[in-house]
């Protein structure tokens, strides 16, 4: 994969570059400020990028705003946000376009290299990779969604794990259910949510789950 890394802290940026290249991927550019991030994303249009939220010049939300700007220019441009904070307003806006290819992890939640690379690959493939802590933060500020209210408790559990980016097989292991049972739950869930797009149902279901506004 061709990857852009946008992170202003040298040690973390260098560590991510080395890790990504150790897994056989190519870092085509790095960025240390919001404007540099926009330029790199639009110039290289990478397979996926890693973007920090708080970057110079103001150390507020430049990274997220850069991601939003780039995805307006290139819809569906895959981006994994890696941050110490959950910026709820911009995170919701980033998810709202419905095109997938989005991840959001807190730095403290990434414990191993395989987890980080797996998240990058899922986002590059057009899926989602969400930190459970980020999901909790977003949901705590949202109001109820009538379509979600029709789901059973088990279907809510399946959808929450799907939002983390887990496959049916992985969800089954987490819930101690067979893969076929998870498939039945997801089919029922898609029907209740009114999602008929066979090619992108998982992404649309996750976005419905997260965008309870």
Buried (B, 14 or more C-beta within 10 A) or exposed (E): BBBBBBBBEEEBBEEBBEBBEEEEBEBBBBBBBBBBBBBBBBEBBBBBBBBBBBBEEEEBBBBBBBBBBBBEEEEEBBBBBBBEBBBBEBBBBBBEBEBBBBBBBBBEEEEEEEEBBEBBBBBBBBBBBBBBBBBEBBBEEBEEBEBBEEBEEBBBBBBBBBBBBBBBEBBBEBBEBEEEBBEEBBEBBBEBBEBEEEEBBBBBBBBBBBBBE
